[in-house]
Amino acid sequence: MGSIAEQYGFAWQTLWDLPDNAQLKASRPNPNVLRAGDRVFVPAKRLKEESGVTAKTHTFRLKGVPAKLNFVLKDLEGKPRAGVQYTLSVDGAQFSGESSAAGLISQVIPPLAKKATLTLPEGEKYEFNLGFLDPTQYPTGVQARLKNLGFYKAAMTGQLDDGTRDALRRFQQSAGIPVTGNPDKATQDALVSAHGS
């Protein structure tokens, strides 16, 4: 919703809370996760007038909520990685800092940002496509979530190849579900739950 709202000049909550989008809101509890076929009602912009004294300077501030990119760093045992120095590149803009005690990295980004690269010490590097994630019914949706969760390290192929099936087995084992290497319904649901979308 953030990128749609930005494209049309609205705050995302304004669109999300419209009565015309109530059915969409009821079916998608997370406004950051829309699916193919979802319809978002975008109204025409309304002119708003503000009065002010002439011959004086007035400041008008646009209301809105910035988009945030959040990462939580965890070790192999699932414990937070606190105090890790990082560099984050978002569409060419550079940010740096260190993860919080909970392993959190949080950065305000433009709502229409497309690419992010997170670089950690000792050559750890993670690349992300922002604003787009296929449903888990598609191999690309499965691979993207496995990649974001650290189970899949190879290039995105869009195929249920050996590397993807191996990653699925590792994920299934860690999630405590039957280890089949197949993206069955239980695995898809577990992926969405673990990934948060």
PyRosetta script that sets phi, psi and omega in degrees:
from pyrosetta import init, pose_from_sequence

init()
pose = pose_from_sequence("MGSIAEQYGFAWQTLWDLPDNAQLKASRPNPNVLRAGDRVFVPAKRLKEESGVTAKTHTFRLKGVPAKLNFVLKDLEGKPRAGVQYTLSVDGAQFSGESSAAGLISQVIPPLAKKATLTLPEGEKYEFNLGFLDPTQYPTGVQARLKNLGFYKAAMTGQLDDGTRDALRRFQQSAGIPVTGNPDKATQDALVSAHGS")
pose.set_psi(1, -32.5)
pose.set_omega(1, -178.3)
pose.set_phi(2, -59.0)
pose.set_psi(2, -45.1)
pose.set_omega(2, -177.8)
pose.set_phi(3, -73.0)
pose.set_psi(3, -34.9)
pose.set_omega(3, 176.9)
pose.set_phi(4, -65.4)
pose.set_psi(4, -45.3)
pose.set_omega(4, 179.9)
pose.set_phi(5, -61.8)
pose.set_psi(5, -43.8)
pose.set_omega(5, 179.5)
pose.set_phi(6, -61.1)
pose.set_psi(6, -41.6)
pose.set_omega(6, -178.5)
pose.set_phi(7, -60.7)
pose.set_psi(7, -35.2)
pose.set_omega(7, -176.5)
pose.set_phi(8, -103.4)
pose.set_psi(8, 3.8)
pose.set_omega(8, 174.5)
pose.set_phi(9, 81.9)
pose.set_psi(9, 32.2)
pose.set_omega(9, 178.2)
pose.set_phi(10, -121.9)
pose.set_psi(10, 160.4)
pose.set_omega(10, 165.4)
pose.set_phi(11, -77.6)
pose.set_psi(11, 144.6)
pose.set_omega(11, -174.7)
pose.set_phi(12, -62.6)
pose.set_psi(12, -33.9)
pose.set_omega(12, 179.8)
pose.set_phi(13, -64.6)
pose.set_psi(13, -32.2)
pose.set_omega(13, 179.4)
pose.set_phi(14, -60.3)
pose.set_psi(14, -47.6)
pose.set_omega(14, 178.6)
pose.set_phi(15, -69.0)
pose.set_psi(15, -43.9)
pose.set_omega(15, -175.4)
pose.set_phi(16, -61.2)
pose.set_psi(16, -35.3)
pose.set_omega(16, -175.5)
pose.set_phi(17, -91.1)
pose.set_psi(17, 1.8)
pose.set_omega(17, 178.1)
pose.set_phi(18, -66.4)
pose.set_psi(18, 139.6)
pose.set_omega(18, 176.6)
pose.set_phi(19, -55.6)
pose.set_psi(19, -33.2)
pose.set_omega(19, -180.0)
pose.set_phi(20, -67.6)
pose.set_psi(20, -15.9)
pose.set_omega(20, 178.3)
pose.set_phi(21, -107.7)
pose.set_psi(21, 12.1)
pose.set_omega(21, -176.9)
pose.set_phi(22, -61.2)
pose.set_psi(22, -40.3)
pose.set_omega(22, -179.4)
pose.set_phi(23, -65.9)
pose.set_psi(23, -41.9)
pose.set_omega(23, 176.8)
pose.set_phi(24, -61.8)
pose.set_psi(24, -45.4)
pose.set_omega(24, -179.1)
pose.set_phi(25, -60.9)
pose.set_psi(25, -38.5)
pose.set_omega(25, 179.9)
pose.set_phi(26, -68.4)
pose.set_psi(26, -31.2)
pose.set_omega(26, -176.9)
pose.set_phi(27, -91.5)
pose.set_psi(27, -14.7)
pose.set_omega(27, -178.7)
pose.set_phi(28, -128.4)
pose.set_psi(28, 92.3)
pose.set_omega(28, -176.7)
pose.set_phi(29, -64.2)
pose.set_psi(29, -20.6)
pose.set_omega(29, 179.6)
pose.set_phi(30, -108.3)
pose.set_psi(30, 114.3)
pose.set_omega(30, -177.8)
pose.set_phi(31, -67.3)
pose.set_psi(31, -11.1)
pose.set_omega(31, 178.6)
pose.set_phi(32, -89.1)
pose.set_psi(32, -1.9)
pose.set_omega(32, -177.7)
pose.set_phi(33, -126.0)
pose.set_psi(33, 99.3)
pose.set_omega(33, 174.3)
pose.set_phi(34, -108.9)
pose.set_psi(34, 156.8)
pose.set_omega(34, -177.5)
pose.set_phi(35, -119.0)
pose.set_psi(35, 162.3)
pose.set_omega(35, 177.3)
pose.set_phi(36, -55.7)
pose.set_psi(36, 133.1)
pose.set_omega(36, 179.7)
pose.set_phi(37, 95.8)
pose.set_psi(37, -15.8)
pose.set_omega(37, 176.8)
pose.set_phi(38, -64.9)
pose.set_psi(38, 142.5)
pose.set_omega(38, 178.5)
pose.set_phi(39, -116.0)
pose.set_psi(39, 129.0)
pose.set_omega(39, 179.1)
pose.set_phi(40, -112.6)
pose.set_psi(40, 124.4)
pose.set_omega(40, 176.7)
pose.set_phi(41, -81.7)
pose.set_psi(41, 126.2)
pose.set_omega(41, 177.0)
pose.set_phi(42, -120.2)
pose.set_psi(42, 113.7)
pose.set_omega(42, -177.9)
pose.set_phi(43, -77.2)
pose.set_psi(43, 166.7)
pose.set_omega(43, 172.3)
pose.set_phi(44, -68.6)
pose.set_psi(44, 147.8)
pose.set_omega(44, 178.2)
pose.set_phi(45, -69.6)
pose.set_psi(45, 143.7)
pose.set_omega(45, 178.1)
pose.set_phi(46, -104.0)
pose.set_psi(46, 139.1)
pose.set_omega(46, 176.6)
pose.set_phi(47, -76.2)
pose.set_psi(47, 130.4)
pose.set_omega(47, 177.6)
pose.set_phi(48, -117.1)
pose.set_psi(48, 132.8)
pose.set_omega(48, -179.8)
pose.set_phi(49, -110.0)
pose.set_psi(49, 140.5)
pose.set_omega(49, 175.6)
pose.set_phi(50, -126.6)
pose.set_psi(50, 137.3)
pose.set_omega(50, 178.6)
pose.set_phi(51, -93.3)
pose.set_psi(51, 151.3)
pose.set_omega(51, 179.2)
pose.set_phi(52, -157.5)
pose.set_psi(52, 156.3)
pose.set_omega(52, -179.3)
pose.set_phi(53, -72.4)
pose.set_psi(53, 136.7)
pose.set_omega(53, 178.4)
pose.set_phi(54, -70.8)
pose.set_psi(54, 160.0)
pose.set_omega(54, 178.5)
pose.set_phi(55, 65.2)
pose.set_psi(55, 20.6)
pose.set_omega(55, 175.4)
pose.set_phi(56, -129.3)
pose.set_psi(56, 158.1)
pose.set_omega(56, 176.8)
pose.set_phi(57, -92.2)
pose.set_psi(57, 134.1)
pose.set_omega(57, 179.5)
pose.set_phi(58, -124.3)
pose.set_psi(58, 141.3)
pose.set_omega(58, 178.2)
pose.set_phi(59, -108.5)
pose.set_psi(59, 127.4)
pose.set_omega(59, 176.1)
pose.set_phi(60, -115.5)
pose.set_psi(60, 130.8)
pose.set_omega(60, -177.9)
pose.set_phi(61, -113.1)
pose.set_psi(61, 128.7)
pose.set_omega(61, 178.3)
pose.set_phi(62, -76.0)
pose.set_psi(62, 124.6)
pose.set_omega(62, 176.3)
pose.set_phi(63, -75.3)
pose.set_psi(63, 149.5)
pose.set_omega(63, 177.8)
pose.set_phi(64, 165.3)
pose.set_psi(64, 161.9)
pose.set_omega(64, 179.6)
pose.set_phi(65, -113.9)
pose.set_psi(65, 123.9)
pose.set_omega(65, 179.9)
pose.set_phi(66, -68.5)
pose.set_psi(66, 155.7)
pose.set_omega(66, 174.8)
pose.set_phi(67, -78.3)
pose.set_psi(67, 144.4)
pose.set_omega(67, 178.2)
pose.set_phi(68, -122.6)
pose.set_psi(68, 139.6)
pose.set_omega(68, 174.7)
pose.set_phi(69, -107.0)
pose.set_psi(69, 120.3)
pose.set_omega(69, -177.0)
pose.set_phi(70, -119.2)
pose.set_psi(70, 136.5)
pose.set_omega(70, 172.9)
pose.set_phi(71, -128.2)
pose.set_psi(71, 146.2)
pose.set_omega(71, 170.3)
pose.set_phi(72, -121.8)
pose.set_psi(72, 118.7)
pose.set_omega(72, -179.8)
pose.set_phi(73, -88.5)
pose.set_psi(73, 128.5)
pose.set_omega(73, 178.1)
pose.set_phi(74, -132.4)
pose.set_psi(74, 152.4)
pose.set_omega(74, 175.9)
pose.set_phi(75, -85.6)
pose.set_psi(75, -176.6)
pose.set_omega(75, -176.2)
pose.set_phi(76, -64.9)
pose.set_psi(76, -19.4)
pose.set_omega(76, 177.9)
pose.set_phi(77, -92.4)
pose.set_psi(77, 2.3)
pose.set_omega(77, 179.5)
pose.set_phi(78, 84.5)
pose.set_psi(78, 9.8)
pose.set_omega(78, 179.3)
pose.set_phi(79, -88.2)
pose.set_psi(79, 146.3)
pose.set_omega(79, -178.8)
pose.set_phi(80, -61.5)
pose.set_psi(80, 141.7)
pose.set_omega(80, 174.0)
pose.set_phi(81, -97.8)
pose.set_psi(81, 95.5)
pose.set_omega(81, -175.7)
pose.set_phi(82, -88.1)
pose.set_psi(82, 148.6)
pose.set_omega(82, 173.7)
pose.set_phi(83, 68.1)
pose.set_psi(83, 23.8)
pose.set_omega(83, 179.5)
pose.set_phi(84, -84.5)
pose.set_psi(84, 124.0)
pose.set_omega(84, 176.9)
pose.set_phi(85, -68.9)
pose.set_psi(85, 140.4)
pose.set_omega(85, -179.8)
pose.set_phi(86, -142.9)
pose.set_psi(86, 159.6)
pose.set_omega(86, 168.4)
pose.set_phi(87, -126.9)
pose.set_psi(87, 131.6)
pose.set_omega(87, -179.6)
pose.set_phi(88, -122.1)
pose.set_psi(88, 126.1)
pose.set_omega(88, 175.9)
pose.set_phi(89, -111.2)
pose.set_psi(89, 124.3)
pose.set_omega(89, 179.1)
pose.set_phi(90, -124.0)
pose.set_psi(90, 109.4)
pose.set_omega(90, -177.6)
pose.set_phi(91, 48.2)
pose.set_psi(91, 40.3)
pose.set_omega(91, 176.6)
pose.set_phi(92, 93.7)
pose.set_psi(92, -20.7)
pose.set_omega(92, 177.0)
pose.set_phi(93, -78.0)
pose.set_psi(93, 138.1)
pose.set_omega(93, -175.7)
pose.set_phi(94, -107.6)
pose.set_psi(94, 136.9)
pose.set_omega(94, 176.0)
pose.set_phi(95, -134.1)
pose.set_psi(95, 152.7)
pose.set_omega(95, 176.7)
pose.set_phi(96, -148.2)
pose.set_psi(96, 163.6)
pose.set_omega(96, -179.5)
pose.set_phi(97, 167.9)
pose.set_psi(97, -155.5)
pose.set_omega(97, 176.0)
pose.set_phi(98, -139.6)
pose.set_psi(98, 150.0)
pose.set_omega(98, -177.0)
pose.set_phi(99, -67.4)
pose.set_psi(99, 151.0)
pose.set_omega(99, -179.0)
pose.set_phi(100, -74.3)
pose.set_psi(100, 179.2)
pose.set_omega(100, 178.3)
pose.set_phi(101, -60.2)
pose.set_psi(101, -27.1)
pose.set_omega(101, 178.4)
pose.set_phi(102, -90.6)
pose.set_psi(102, 5.1)
pose.set_omega(102, -179.3)
pose.set_phi(103, 82.0)
pose.set_psi(103, 11.5)
pose.set_omega(103, -174.4)
pose.set_phi(104, -83.4)
pose.set_psi(104, 136.2)
pose.set_omega(104, 167.6)
pose.set_phi(105, -121.3)
pose.set_psi(105, 124.4)
pose.set_omega(105, -178.2)
pose.set_phi(106, -133.8)
pose.set_psi(106, 127.2)
pose.set_omega(106, -176.9)
pose.set_phi(107, -137.6)
pose.set_psi(107, 131.7)
pose.set_omega(107, 173.2)
pose.set_phi(108, -71.9)
pose.set_psi(108, 131.0)
pose.set_omega(108, -178.5)
pose.set_phi(109, -133.6)
pose.set_psi(109, 161.3)
pose.set_omega(109, 174.5)
pose.set_phi(110, -63.3)
pose.set_psi(110, 139.4)
pose.set_omega(110, -178.6)
pose.set_phi(111, -59.4)
pose.set_psi(111, -24.6)
pose.set_omega(111, -178.6)
pose.set_phi(112, -98.1)
pose.set_psi(112, 13.5)
pose.set_omega(112, 179.6)
pose.set_phi(113, -59.0)
pose.set_psi(113, 143.6)
pose.set_omega(113, -175.1)
pose.set_phi(114, -113.5)
pose.set_psi(114, -33.7)
pose.set_omega(114, -174.3)
pose.set_phi(115, -133.0)
pose.set_psi(115, 142.0)
pose.set_omega(115, 174.2)
pose.set_phi(116, -137.7)
pose.set_psi(116, 143.6)
pose.set_omega(116, 174.9)
pose.set_phi(117, -129.8)
pose.set_psi(117, 122.7)
pose.set_omega(117, 178.4)
pose.set_phi(118, -105.1)
pose.set_psi(118, 121.4)
pose.set_omega(118, -179.6)
pose.set_phi(119, -115.6)
pose.set_psi(119, 127.9)
pose.set_omega(119, -179.7)
pose.set_phi(120, -116.4)
pose.set_psi(120, 169.1)
pose.set_omega(120, 179.8)
pose.set_phi(121, -58.1)
pose.set_psi(121, 161.4)
pose.set_omega(121, 177.1)
pose.set_phi(122, 60.1)
pose.set_psi(122, 32.7)
pose.set_omega(122, 171.7)
pose.set_phi(123, 79.5)
pose.set_psi(123, 8.1)
pose.set_omega(123, 176.0)
pose.set_phi(124, -69.6)
pose.set_psi(124, 127.6)
pose.set_omega(124, -178.0)
pose.set_phi(125, -144.0)
pose.set_psi(125, 132.6)
pose.set_omega(125, -178.5)
pose.set_phi(126, -130.5)
pose.set_psi(126, 132.2)
pose.set_omega(126, 179.7)
pose.set_phi(127, -113.0)
pose.set_psi(127, 140.6)
pose.set_omega(127, -175.6)
pose.set_phi(128, -133.3)
pose.set_psi(128, 138.9)
pose.set_omega(128, 167.7)
pose.set_phi(129, -93.5)
pose.set_psi(129, 125.8)
pose.set_omega(129, -175.7)
pose.set_phi(130, -99.8)
pose.set_psi(130, 147.4)
pose.set_omega(130, 174.7)
pose.set_phi(131, 79.4)
pose.set_psi(131, 8.2)
pose.set_omega(131, -178.1)
pose.set_phi(132, -150.7)
pose.set_psi(132, 126.2)
pose.set_omega(132, 176.6)
pose.set_phi(133, -153.0)
pose.set_psi(133, 117.8)
pose.set_omega(133, 179.6)
pose.set_phi(134, -66.9)
pose.set_psi(134, 154.4)
pose.set_omega(134, 173.6)
pose.set_phi(135, -62.6)
pose.set_psi(135, 160.9)
pose.set_omega(135, -178.0)
pose.set_phi(136, -71.3)
pose.set_psi(136, -6.7)
pose.set_omega(136, 175.5)
pose.set_phi(137, -72.5)
pose.set_psi(137, -14.2)
pose.set_omega(137, -179.7)
pose.set_phi(138, -107.7)
pose.set_psi(138, 143.0)
pose.set_omega(138, 178.4)
pose.set_phi(139, -55.0)
pose.set_psi(139, -35.6)
pose.set_omega(139, 179.2)
pose.set_phi(140, -64.6)
pose.set_psi(140, -35.5)
pose.set_omega(140, 177.0)
pose.set_phi(141, -68.5)
pose.set_psi(141, -37.7)
pose.set_omega(141, 177.1)
pose.set_phi(142, -66.9)
pose.set_psi(142, -49.1)
pose.set_omega(142, -178.7)
pose.set_phi(143, -61.2)
pose.set_psi(143, -43.3)
pose.set_omega(143, -177.9)
pose.set_phi(144, -61.2)
pose.set_psi(144, -44.0)
pose.set_omega(144, -179.9)
pose.set_phi(145, -69.0)
pose.set_psi(145, -41.7)
pose.set_omega(145, 177.0)
pose.set_phi(146, -60.6)
pose.set_psi(146, -39.6)
pose.set_omega(146, 179.9)
pose.set_phi(147, -66.1)
pose.set_psi(147, -47.2)
pose.set_omega(147, -179.8)
pose.set_phi(148, -63.0)
pose.set_psi(148, -30.3)
pose.set_omega(148, 179.9)
pose.set_phi(149, -87.0)
pose.set_psi(149, -3.7)
pose.set_omega(149, 176.1)
pose.set_phi(150, 88.8)
pose.set_psi(150, 10.4)
pose.set_omega(150, -179.2)
pose.set_phi(151, -92.7)
pose.set_psi(151, -21.7)
pose.set_omega(151, -175.4)
pose.set_phi(152, -121.6)
pose.set_psi(152, 120.1)
pose.set_omega(152, -174.6)
pose.set_phi(153, -108.0)
pose.set_psi(153, -13.7)
pose.set_omega(153, -173.5)
pose.set_phi(154, -80.2)
pose.set_psi(154, 178.2)
pose.set_omega(154, 177.1)
pose.set_phi(155, -69.4)
pose.set_psi(155, 151.4)
pose.set_omega(155, 177.7)
pose.set_phi(156, -71.8)
pose.set_psi(156, 117.9)
pose.set_omega(156, -177.9)
pose.set_phi(157, -106.2)
pose.set_psi(157, -22.2)
pose.set_omega(157, -175.4)
pose.set_phi(158, 74.1)
pose.set_psi(158, 14.1)
pose.set_omega(158, -179.1)
pose.set_phi(159, -123.9)
pose.set_psi(159, 148.6)
pose.set_omega(159, 173.6)
pose.set_phi(160, -84.4)
pose.set_psi(160, 68.3)
pose.set_omega(160, -177.1)
pose.set_phi(161, -86.0)
pose.set_psi(161, -177.1)
pose.set_omega(161, -176.5)
pose.set_phi(162, -60.0)
pose.set_psi(162, -41.7)
pose.set_omega(162, -179.7)
pose.set_phi(163, -63.1)
pose.set_psi(163, -38.5)
pose.set_omega(163, 179.1)
pose.set_phi(164, -69.1)
pose.set_psi(164, -41.3)
pose.set_omega(164, 179.4)
pose.set_phi(165, -66.3)
pose.set_psi(165, -36.7)
pose.set_omega(165, 176.2)
pose.set_phi(166, -63.7)
pose.set_psi(166, -43.4)
pose.set_omega(166, 178.4)
pose.set_phi(167, -63.4)
pose.set_psi(167, -39.9)
pose.set_omega(167, 177.3)
pose.set_phi(168, -61.3)
pose.set_psi(168, -42.0)
pose.set_omega(168, 179.2)
pose.set_phi(169, -62.1)
pose.set_psi(169, -43.6)
pose.set_omega(169, 179.3)
pose.set_phi(170, -63.7)
pose.set_psi(170, -41.4)
pose.set_omega(170, 178.4)
pose.set_phi(171, -64.8)
pose.set_psi(171, -47.1)
pose.set_omega(171, -178.9)
pose.set_phi(172, -58.8)
pose.set_psi(172, -41.4)
pose.set_omega(172, 179.3)
pose.set_phi(173, -63.3)
pose.set_psi(173, -43.7)
pose.set_omega(173, -178.7)
pose.set_phi(174, -69.0)
pose.set_psi(174, -28.8)
pose.set_omega(174, -179.0)
pose.set_phi(175, -85.6)
pose.set_psi(175, -7.5)
pose.set_omega(175, 179.0)
pose.set_phi(176, 72.2)
pose.set_psi(176, 31.0)
pose.set_omega(176, 176.8)
pose.set_phi(177, -115.3)
pose.set_psi(177, 163.0)
pose.set_omega(177, -177.6)
pose.set_phi(178, -52.6)
pose.set_psi(178, 131.4)
pose.set_omega(178, -177.2)
pose.set_phi(179, -87.6)
pose.set_psi(179, 102.3)
pose.set_omega(179, -176.9)
pose.set_phi(180, -120.9)
pose.set_psi(180, -22.3)
pose.set_omega(180, -174.6)
pose.set_phi(181, 78.2)
pose.set_psi(181, 6.3)
pose.set_omega(181, 179.8)
pose.set_phi(182, -111.5)
pose.set_psi(182, 144.4)
pose.set_omega(182, 178.5)
pose.set_phi(183, -84.4)
pose.set_psi(183, 62.8)
pose.set_omega(183, 179.3)
pose.set_phi(184, -70.7)
pose.set_psi(184, 177.5)
pose.set_omega(184, -175.1)
pose.set_phi(185, -59.7)
pose.set_psi(185, -42.5)
pose.set_omega(185, 179.9)
pose.set_phi(186, -62.1)
pose.set_psi(186, -39.1)
pose.set_omega(186, 179.7)
pose.set_phi(187, -69.8)
pose.set_psi(187, -42.3)
pose.set_omega(187, 177.7)
pose.set_phi(188, -59.7)
pose.set_psi(188, -45.0)
pose.set_omega(188, -179.9)
pose.set_phi(189, -63.7)
pose.set_psi(189, -40.6)
pose.set_omega(189, 179.6)
pose.set_phi(190, -66.4)
pose.set_psi(190, -37.8)
pose.set_omega(190, 177.7)
pose.set_phi(191, -63.6)
pose.set_psi(191, -45.7)
pose.set_omega(191, -179.9)
pose.set_phi(192, -62.9)
pose.set_psi(192, -41.1)
pose.set_omega(192, -179.2)
pose.set_phi(193, -66.2)
pose.set_psi(193, -46.3)
pose.set_omega(193, -178.5)
pose.set_phi(194, -67.5)
pose.set_psi(194, -36.2)
pose.set_omega(194, -177.1)
pose.set_phi(195, -80.6)
pose.set_psi(195, -26.5)
pose.set_omega(195, -177.4)
pose.set_phi(196, 89.7)
pose.set_psi(196, 3.5)
pose.set_omega(196, 176.7)
pose.set_phi(197, -169.9)
pose.dump_pdb("model.pdb")
